[in-house]
Amino acid sequence: MHIQHLYHSYLNMKYNRALPLLETRPFEYALCEDGGAELFFTDHPEETFAEWLSELQPRDPNYVANPDWKPMLHEQFAQLDVYEELILYYLLYTINATTSIASLNPYNAMNDFMKNYAFFQLNPLTGISRLSDEQKGQLREFFFFFYLYAHPVNEETLYAFSFKGHTLVHNKTNIEVERYISAFHDHCIHNFADFEDRLSILPSNIKACKQLTLELLRSIEGHAPKLTMPPEEGIETILRLINDVDEMLRMHSENNAELFAVMRDFMENNPGASTPYSEHCFRILLQNYVSYILFFNFDAIRDLVKYFKDDPLWGKTIINHMFTDAILIQKIMRQLRIDLAFYPEVTALFEEQARQIYL
């Protein structure tokens, strides 16, 4: 299965684009009773890719005074204990749940957006030529933090992993996540009789899960082919800038007004007529401005506000999207020790939600 096909099917289903789903066998998307959607096994429609391994979740040693059992993969990874085994399970579950489409509500909408956004940004980082290796490394850790944070995971899992180059590694044991994922699935396949009464799928399905989980991981690590957002009429320029971060950086560097005009044109040309997908793409563009420009030069936000001084409604809309669609900018401000008191032209545009968060 081509991960690009899967990602397009995910977006088509998530944003009700009414387009034919692409070939994703041995999985296929289907709606759930709660209004969300999941990636189901085509030959086991009662089970989903995200949930198949929930029956294999390790016992939680944090509720036992002296845990006296060994991790399932103790022979393959002698350095692994039962506490770290549970953390690796949480990561594996988080990766698989990337394919889930949640039924949104005011409490989960921001996290849903941030996890999907972070996953999409991790994929092309390696190929961005206008950023130094150091900058790409900083962004890789930044996006991966939000990928986990927005799932959400517990604090132990949130800080348990880091990148060595482009390889995701479990810090305490130095186990490469790709090796662990392969070993986990291989163990389940080779010892299927031990798990058969708990699982509703077959070894062949577990093999397919291994392949897809590894594809998702390689996308996170930047080893997979570049993902792109699918086309939609009327937002061609936005999609070009989303799918080619180098082009957005070039445009901002050479003539930032050209980039700001793209933002303005979307709002002027789509009042009340935009689709859920086009709105999502617009929000991605604004968060890309946060992640790739303000991350390294927060003062650039003054140019944005200045450009929209004669269109205060559009300026207010953009600023509030940047500050409230996600909290990426909040973490950037903390890292850079930015005090918004020195940016009154920005805070003057805040609406109630932004004021509650930042002021």
VENNOR-V188885 format. One record per residue. N is the residue number from 1. RES is the residue in one letter. SS is DSSP state (alpha for helix, beta for strand, coil for the rest). NEAR is the number of other ideal C-beta (glycine too) atoms within 10 Angstrom. Layout:
N&RES&SS&NEAR  N&RES&SS&NEAR
This chain:
1&M&coil&15  2&H&coil&12  3&I&alpha&17  4&Q&alpha&16  5&H&alpha&14  6&L&alpha&24  7&Y&alpha&24  8&H&alpha&20  9&S&alpha&23  10&Y&alpha&20  11&L&alpha&20  12&N&alpha&18  13&M&alpha&19  14&K&alpha&20  15&Y&coil&18  16&N&coil&10  17&R&coil&15  18&A&coil&6  19&L&coil&15  20&P&coil&8  21&L&coil&15  22&L&coil&16  23&E&coil&11  24&T&coil&21  25&R&coil&11  26&P&coil&18  27&F&beta&22  28&E&beta&15  29&Y&beta&20  30&A&beta&14  31&L&beta&12  32&C&coil&14  33&E&coil&6  34&D&coil&8  35&G&coil&11  36&G&coil&15  37&A&beta&20  38&E&beta&21  39&L&beta&24  40&F&beta&20  41&F&beta&21  42&T&coil&13  43&D&coil&14  44&H&beta&15  45&P&beta&10  46&E&beta&8  47&E&beta&16  48&T&beta&22  49&F&coil&25  50&A&coil&18  51&E&coil&15  52&W&alpha&19  53&L&alpha&22  54&S&alpha&12  55&E&alpha&11  56&L&alpha&15  57&Q&coil&12  58&P&coil&16  59&R&coil&12  60&D&coil&11  61&P&alpha&18  62&N&alpha&11  63&Y&alpha&7  64&V&coil&11  65&A&coil&6  66&N&coil&5  67&P&coil&14  68&D&coil&8  69&W&coil&12  70&K&coil&12  71&P&coil&20  72&M&coil&21  73&L&coil&17  74&H&coil&14  75&E&coil&11  76&Q&coil&16  77&F&coil&20  78&A&coil&9  79&Q&coil&11  80&L&coil&21  81&D&coil&15  82&V&alpha&19  83&Y&alpha&15  84&E&alpha&20  85&E&alpha&23  86&L&alpha&19  87&I&alpha&22  88&L&alpha&24  89&Y&alpha&20  90&Y&alpha&20  91&L&alpha&21  92&L&alpha&21  93&Y&alpha&17  94&T&alpha&19  95&I&alpha&25  96&N&alpha&21  97&A&alpha&18  98&T&alpha&23  99&T&alpha&22  100&S&coil&19  101&I&beta&20  102&A&coil&19  103&S&coil&13  104&L&coil&15  105&N&coil&9  106&P&coil&6  107&Y&coil&7  108&N&coil&13  109&A&alpha&12  110&M&alpha&15  111&N&alpha&18  112&D&alpha&19  113&F&alpha&18  114&M&alpha&22  115&K&alpha&22  116&N&alpha&21  117&Y&alpha&23  118&A&alpha&25  119&F&alpha&21  120&F&alpha&21  121&Q&alpha&26  122&L&alpha&24  123&N&alpha&23  124&P&alpha&20  125&L&alpha&19  126&T&alpha&16  127&G&alpha&12  128&I&coil&19  129&S&coil&9  130&R&coil&14  131&L&coil&17  132&S&coil&11  133&D&alpha&9  134&E&alpha&8  135&Q&alpha&15  136&K&alpha&15  137&G&alpha&15  138&Q&alpha&15  139&L&alpha&20  140&R&alpha&22  141&E&alpha&11  142&F&alpha&19  143&F&alpha&21  144&F&alpha&21  145&F&alpha&16  146&F&alpha&22  147&Y&alpha&23  148&L&alpha&21  149&Y&alpha&18  150&A&coil&22  151&H&coil&22  152&P&coil&14  153&V&coil&18  154&N&coil&14  155&E&alpha&9  156&E&alpha&13  157&T&alpha&20  158&L&alpha&16  159&Y&coil&13  160&A&coil&20  161&F&beta&20  162&S&beta&13  163&F&beta&16  164&K&beta&10  165&G&coil&12  166&H&coil&15  167&T&beta&14  168&L&beta&24  169&V&beta&19  170&H&beta&21  171&N&coil&13  172&K&coil&14  173&T&coil&18  174&N&coil&10  175&I&beta&21  176&E&beta&15  177&V&alpha&21  178&E&alpha&17  179&R&alpha&14  180&Y&alpha&24  181&I&alpha&21  182&S&alpha&16  183&A&alpha&16  184&F&alpha&23  185&H&alpha&21  186&D&alpha&15  187&H&alpha&18  188&C&alpha&22  189&I&alpha&17  190&H&alpha&10  191&N&coil&11  192&F&alpha&14  193&A&alpha&7  194&D&alpha&11  195&F&alpha&18  196&E&coil&12  197&D&coil&7  198&R&coil&10  199&L&coil&18  200&S&coil&12  201&I&coil&21  202&L&coil&15  203&P&alpha&15  204&S&alpha&11  205&N&alpha&21  206&I&alpha&21  207&K&alpha&15  208&A&alpha&21  209&C&alpha&24  210&K&alpha&17  211&Q&alpha&13  212&L&alpha&21  213&T&alpha&23  214&L&alpha&18  215&E&alpha&18  216&L&alpha&24  217&L&alpha&21  218&R&alpha&17  219&S&alpha&23  220&I&alpha&24  221&E&alpha&22  222&G&coil&20  223&H&coil&15  224&A&coil&19  225&P&coil&13  226&K&coil&13  227&L&coil&18  228&T&coil&16  229&M&coil&19  230&P&coil&17  231&P&coil&10  232&E&coil&17  233&E&coil&7  234&G&coil&14  235&I&coil&25  236&E&alpha&10  237&T&alpha&17  238&I&alpha&21  239&L&alpha&19  240&R&alpha&15  241&L&alpha&24  242&I&alpha&22  243&N&alpha&18  244&D&coil&17  245&V&alpha&21  246&D&alpha&15  247&E&alpha&15  248&M&alpha&23  249&L&alpha&19  250&R&alpha&16  251&M&alpha&20  252&H&alpha&22  253&S&alpha&11  254&E&alpha&9  255&N&alpha&11  256&N&alpha&17  257&A&alpha&13  258&E&alpha&12  259&L&alpha&26  260&F&alpha&22  261&A&alpha&15  262&V&alpha&17  263&M&alpha&23  264&R&alpha&18  265&D&alpha&14  266&F&alpha&22  267&M&alpha&15  268&E&alpha&11  269&N&alpha&11  270&N&coil&15  271&P&coil&7  272&G&coil&4  273&A&coil&8  274&S&coil&17  275&T&coil&16  276&P&alpha&11  277&Y&alpha&19  278&S&alpha&19  279&E&alpha&15  280&H&alpha&19  281&C&alpha&23  282&F&alpha&22  283&R&alpha&16  284&I&alpha&22  285&L&alpha&22  286&L&alpha&22  287&Q&alpha&23  288&N&alpha&19  289&Y&alpha&24  290&V&alpha&19  291&S&alpha&23  292&Y&alpha&20  293&I&alpha&20  294&L&alpha&21  295&F&coil&19  296&F&coil&15  297&N&coil&11  298&F&alpha&18  299&D&alpha&10  300&A&alpha&13  301&I&alpha&20  302&R&alpha&12  303&D&alpha&15  304&L&alpha&24  305&V&alpha&18  306&K&alpha&14  307&Y&alpha&19  308&F&coil&19  309&K&coil&9  310&D&coil&8  311&D&coil&15  312&P&alpha&12  313&L&alpha&10  314&W&alpha&18  315&G&alpha&23  316&K&alpha&17  317&T&alpha&18  318&I&alpha&25  319&I&alpha&24  320&N&alpha&18  321&H&alpha&19  322&M&alpha&21  323&F&alpha&26  324&T&alpha&19  325&D&coil&20  326&A&coil&23  327&I&coil&18  328&L&alpha&23  329&I&alpha&25  330&Q&alpha&14  331&K&alpha&15  332&I&alpha&17  333&M&alpha&18  334&R&alpha&9  335&Q&alpha&12  336&L&alpha&13  337&R&coil&6  338&I&coil&17  339&D&coil&8  340&L&alpha&14  341&A&alpha&8  342&F&alpha&9  343&Y&coil&16  344&P&alpha&8  345&E&alpha&14  346&V&alpha&20  347&T&alpha&16  348&A&coil&12  349&L&coil&18  350&F&coil&19  351&E&coil&13  352&E&alpha&9  353&Q&alpha&11  354&A&alpha&20  355&R&alpha&12  356&Q&alpha&10  357&I&alpha&13  358&Y&alpha&16  359&L&coil&9
